[in-house]
Amino acid sequence: MHILLTGGTGLIGRQLCRLWSDHGYRVTVWSRAPETVAQRCGPGVRGIARLDELAADEGVDAVVNLAGAPIADRPWTGARRALLWASRITLTEQLLGWLERRQQRPGVLVSGSAVGWYGDGGERELSEASPPVKEDFASQLCIAWEETALRAESLGLRVVLVRTGLVLSAEGGLLTRLRVPFKLGLGGPIGNGRQWMPWVHIADQVALIDFLLQNPDARGPYNACAPEPVRNREFSQRLGRTLHRPAFMPLPAVVLKALLGELSGLLLGGQRARPARLLEAGFTFRFNDLQSALDDLSSAL
């Protein structure tokens, strides 16, 4: 199998490259820095700067589209919004243009999204059948990203949309950002701490993407989060205990709003999302509860 991957040098992409290389698959990563791909993703992984580097007669069996600038790294200025949009929607449109020009097309497109698609869901339990609850910029971004990817269906591809929660890993992402303040004893709940946090262990995230890629019946949206979401306060308490540090230093909502503006809504809101369609399809999570996930990662934190 030959897989074209965007976002291959990111947290999830690097793990997918390792998995698929171990399976004996060919992996090509479309990257702004193709010269770094082999070092970051594995010596057998090819990096390309342009899609036209793939010859017309070079078969591609699947496309996995995970590229996107980090959404929570900095406030959403006009320039930042434009970058977030271009790195998701514009890039996906470029993929569609390339697919349209090819005579031999892949069978499947697995495209990234996020549970932020629903907006701040409050106390509602959200399955893939739930509509958006409250549209904000993050929700609008995910909605447009999914709508763009779904256009590949008209080209004959099976399209899978992966609505990812907060990915827990010792190699990057949320836990590495929280590690220093928590180890300094400055960790604690955000706002009132009641907002829901849909999380997923990196091993399950990688496994479910591969599962959906291989399953010919999988199509449409899937919530990529563990079956047991937790509130922010519980998450903070469990992470503090895992790191053997106190976790009682709250970050007031008013401070967060002053520092981050509209971006603060990502941290003060949440989604009580459940992976209903993954469970129905027969996917088995290795890490169903937060404590087992933190225990697995604790030695590397």
C-alpha positions as CSV (number, residue, x, y, z in Angstrom):
1,M,0.0,0.0,0.0
2,H,1.2,3.5,-0.9
3,I,-0.1,6.3,1.5
4,L,0.2,10.0,0.8
5,L,0.2,11.8,4.2
6,T,0.0,15.5,5.0
7,G,1.0,16.7,8.5
8,G,3.4,13.8,8.6
9,T,6.0,15.6,10.7
10,G,3.5,16.4,13.4
11,L,2.7,14.6,16.6
12,I,0.2,12.1,15.1
13,G,1.8,11.9,11.7
14,R,5.2,10.8,13.0
15,Q,3.6,7.9,14.8
16,L,1.6,6.9,11.8
17,C,4.7,6.9,9.7
18,R,6.3,4.5,12.1
19,L,3.3,2.2,12.2
20,W,2.9,2.0,8.4
21,S,6.6,1.6,7.8
22,D,6.6,-1.3,10.2
23,H,3.7,-2.8,8.2
24,G,5.8,-2.5,5.1
25,Y,3.8,0.3,3.4
26,R,5.2,3.0,1.3
27,V,4.6,6.4,2.9
28,T,5.1,9.8,1.1
29,V,4.8,12.9,3.2
30,W,3.8,16.2,1.5
31,S,5.8,18.8,3.5
32,R,7.1,22.3,3.5
33,A,10.4,20.9,4.6
34,P,10.8,17.6,2.7
35,E,14.5,17.4,3.5
36,T,13.6,16.8,7.2
37,V,11.0,14.1,6.6
38,A,13.3,11.0,6.6
39,Q,15.0,12.2,9.9
40,R,11.7,13.0,11.6
41,C,9.4,10.2,10.2
42,G,11.8,7.4,9.4
43,P,14.5,6.6,6.9
44,G,12.1,4.8,4.5
45,V,9.6,7.7,4.4
46,R,9.8,10.0,1.3
47,G,9.3,13.7,1.5
48,I,8.0,15.8,-1.3
49,A,7.5,19.6,-1.6
50,R,5.0,19.5,-4.4
51,L,2.3,17.1,-5.3
52,D,3.4,17.0,-9.0
53,E,6.5,15.2,-7.8
54,L,4.3,12.1,-7.7
55,A,4.3,10.8,-11.2
56,A,1.0,10.2,-13.0
57,D,1.7,6.4,-13.2
58,E,2.8,6.3,-9.5
59,G,-0.1,4.7,-7.8
60,V,-1.4,6.1,-4.5
61,D,-3.8,3.9,-2.6
62,A,-4.9,6.3,0.2
63,V,-4.5,9.9,1.3
64,V,-4.4,10.9,5.0
65,N,-4.8,14.7,5.4
66,L,-3.8,15.8,8.9
67,A,-2.0,19.1,8.0
68,G,-3.0,22.2,9.9
69,A,-1.3,25.0,11.9
70,P,-1.8,24.6,15.7
71,I,-5.0,26.3,16.7
72,A,-4.3,27.1,20.3
73,D,-0.7,28.4,20.1
74,R,-1.5,32.1,20.0
75,P,-4.4,34.5,19.9
76,W,-6.6,34.6,16.8
77,T,-5.5,37.8,15.1
78,G,-6.6,38.4,11.6
79,A,-3.2,37.1,10.3
80,R,-3.5,34.0,12.5
81,R,-7.0,33.2,11.3
82,A,-5.9,33.5,7.7
83,L,-3.0,31.0,8.4
84,L,-5.3,28.6,10.2
85,W,-7.7,28.7,7.3
86,A,-5.0,28.3,4.6
87,S,-3.3,25.4,6.4
88,R,-6.5,23.5,6.5
89,I,-9.1,24.5,3.8
90,T,-6.7,25.9,1.2
91,L,-4.4,22.9,1.5
92,T,-7.3,20.5,1.2
93,E,-8.5,22.3,-1.9
94,Q,-5.0,21.8,-3.4
95,L,-5.3,18.1,-2.6
96,L,-8.7,18.0,-4.4
97,G,-7.3,19.7,-7.4
98,W,-4.5,17.1,-7.6
99,L,-6.9,14.2,-7.2
100,E,-9.2,15.6,-9.9
101,R,-6.2,15.7,-12.4
102,R,-5.2,12.1,-11.7
103,Q,-6.6,9.3,-13.9
104,Q,-5.8,6.7,-11.2
105,R,-7.2,7.9,-7.9
106,P,-6.8,6.6,-4.4
107,G,-9.7,4.7,-2.9
108,V,-10.0,6.7,0.4
109,L,-9.3,10.1,1.9
110,V,-9.0,10.2,5.7
111,S,-9.2,13.9,6.6
112,G,-8.6,15.6,9.9
113,S,-11.1,17.6,11.9
114,A,-11.7,18.2,15.6
115,V,-14.3,17.9,18.3
116,G,-14.3,21.7,18.2
117,W,-16.7,21.1,15.2
118,Y,-19.5,21.1,17.8
119,G,-18.5,24.3,19.5
120,D,-18.9,24.6,23.2
121,G,-21.3,21.7,24.0
122,G,-21.9,22.5,27.6
123,E,-23.5,19.4,29.4
124,R,-24.9,17.8,26.2
125,E,-23.5,14.4,25.3
126,L,-22.3,14.6,21.7
127,S,-22.3,11.8,19.2
128,E,-21.5,12.1,15.5
129,A,-25.2,12.6,14.9
130,S,-25.3,15.8,17.0
131,P,-25.4,19.1,15.2
132,P,-23.0,22.0,16.1
133,V,-24.1,23.4,19.4
134,K,-22.5,26.8,19.3
135,E,-20.6,28.0,16.3
136,D,-17.4,30.0,17.0
137,F,-14.3,30.4,14.8
138,A,-13.0,27.0,15.7
139,S,-16.3,25.4,14.9
140,Q,-16.6,27.3,11.6
141,L,-13.0,26.2,10.7
142,C,-13.8,22.6,11.3
143,I,-17.1,22.7,9.4
144,A,-15.4,24.3,6.4
145,W,-12.6,21.8,6.5
146,E,-15.0,18.8,6.5
147,E,-17.2,20.3,3.8
148,T,-14.1,20.7,1.6
149,A,-12.9,17.2,2.2
150,L,-16.3,15.7,1.5
151,R,-16.0,17.0,-2.1
152,A,-13.7,14.1,-2.8
153,E,-16.7,11.8,-2.7
154,S,-17.7,13.2,-6.1
155,L,-14.4,12.0,-7.4
156,G,-15.2,8.4,-6.3
157,L,-13.2,8.4,-3.0
158,R,-14.5,7.1,0.3
159,V,-14.1,10.0,2.7
160,V,-13.6,9.6,6.5
161,L,-13.6,12.6,8.8
162,V,-11.6,12.2,12.1
163,R,-12.9,14.6,14.8
164,T,-9.9,14.5,17.2
165,G,-10.0,15.4,20.9
166,L,-7.1,16.4,23.1
167,V,-4.3,14.0,22.2
168,L,-2.2,12.8,25.2
169,S,1.4,12.0,24.4
170,A,4.8,12.4,26.1
171,E,6.3,13.6,22.8
172,G,4.3,16.8,22.3
173,G,0.8,18.3,22.5
174,L,-1.2,19.1,25.6
175,L,0.8,17.2,28.3
176,T,4.2,18.7,27.3
177,R,2.7,22.2,27.6
178,L,1.3,21.4,31.0
179,R,4.3,19.6,32.3
180,V,6.4,22.6,33.4
181,P,3.6,24.6,35.2
182,F,2.4,21.4,37.0
183,K,5.8,20.4,38.1
184,L,6.4,23.9,39.5
185,G,3.2,23.5,41.5
186,L,1.3,26.0,39.4
187,G,-1.2,23.6,37.8
188,G,-4.9,23.6,38.4
189,P,-8.3,24.0,36.9
190,I,-9.1,26.5,34.1
191,G,-12.0,28.8,34.9
192,N,-14.6,26.9,37.0
193,G,-13.1,23.6,35.9
194,R,-16.5,22.1,34.9
195,Q,-15.9,22.1,31.2
196,W,-15.7,18.7,29.6
197,M,-12.4,17.5,28.1
198,P,-12.6,14.9,25.3
199,W,-9.1,13.2,25.3
200,V,-7.5,10.3,23.5
201,H,-4.2,8.5,24.1
202,I,-1.8,8.9,21.2
203,A,-1.6,5.1,20.7
204,D,-5.4,4.9,20.3
205,Q,-5.4,7.9,18.0
206,V,-2.9,6.3,15.7
207,A,-4.7,2.9,15.9
208,L,-8.1,4.4,15.1
209,I,-6.9,6.3,12.0
210,D,-5.4,3.0,10.7
211,F,-8.6,1.2,11.6
212,L,-10.7,3.7,9.6
213,L,-8.3,3.6,6.7
214,Q,-8.5,-0.1,6.4
215,N,-12.3,-0.5,7.0
216,P,-14.1,-0.3,3.7
217,D,-17.4,0.4,5.4
218,A,-16.0,3.5,7.3
219,R,-17.1,6.8,5.9
220,G,-18.2,10.2,7.3
221,P,-17.4,11.6,10.8
222,Y,-16.0,9.8,13.7
223,N,-15.3,11.2,17.2
224,A,-11.7,10.4,17.9
225,C,-11.8,10.5,21.7
226,A,-11.9,8.0,24.6
227,P,-15.2,6.7,25.8
228,E,-14.9,8.4,29.1
229,P,-14.4,12.2,28.9
230,V,-13.6,14.1,32.1
231,R,-14.2,17.6,33.4
232,N,-11.2,19.9,33.5
233,R,-11.0,19.9,37.3
234,E,-10.7,16.1,37.4
235,F,-8.1,16.2,34.6
236,S,-6.0,18.7,36.6
237,Q,-6.3,16.7,39.8
238,R,-5.3,13.4,38.1
239,L,-2.4,15.0,36.2
240,G,-1.2,16.6,39.5
241,R,-1.3,13.2,41.3
242,T,0.5,11.5,38.4
243,L,3.3,14.1,38.6
244,H,3.2,14.1,42.4
245,R,2.5,17.8,42.5
246,P,-0.4,19.9,43.9
247,A,-3.0,21.0,41.3
248,F,-5.0,23.7,43.1
249,M,-3.8,26.9,41.4
250,P,-6.8,28.0,39.3
251,L,-6.5,30.1,36.1
252,P,-9.4,32.6,36.3
253,A,-11.6,33.0,33.2
254,V,-11.2,36.8,33.3
255,V,-7.4,36.5,33.1
256,L,-7.6,34.0,30.3
257,K,-10.0,36.2,28.3
258,A,-7.7,39.2,28.8
259,L,-4.7,37.3,27.6
260,L,-6.1,35.2,24.7
261,G,-9.3,37.0,23.6
262,E,-11.7,34.7,21.6
263,L,-9.1,31.8,21.8
264,S,-9.9,31.5,25.5
265,G,-13.2,30.0,24.5
266,L,-11.4,26.8,23.5
267,L,-10.1,26.4,27.0
268,L,-13.2,27.6,28.9
269,G,-15.6,25.5,26.9
270,G,-15.6,21.9,26.0
271,Q,-17.3,18.9,24.5
272,R,-18.8,15.9,26.2
273,A,-18.1,13.8,23.1
274,R,-18.3,10.1,22.8
275,P,-16.9,7.9,20.1
276,A,-20.3,6.3,19.3
277,R,-19.5,5.3,15.6
278,L,-16.0,3.9,16.4
279,L,-17.5,1.7,19.1
280,E,-20.3,0.6,16.8
281,A,-17.7,-0.3,14.1
282,G,-15.9,-2.5,16.5
283,F,-12.8,-0.4,17.4
284,T,-11.4,-1.3,20.8
285,F,-9.7,1.4,22.8
286,R,-6.6,0.4,24.8
287,F,-7.1,3.4,27.1
288,N,-10.7,3.9,28.1
289,D,-10.2,5.9,31.3
290,L,-7.9,8.9,31.9
291,Q,-5.9,7.4,34.8
292,S,-4.8,4.4,32.7
293,A,-3.6,6.8,30.0
294,L,-1.7,9.0,32.4
295,D,-0.1,6.0,34.1
296,D,1.1,4.7,30.8
297,L,2.7,8.0,29.9
298,S,3.9,9.0,33.4
299,S,7.5,7.6,33.1
300,A,8.2,9.9,30.1
301,L,6.6,13.0,31.6
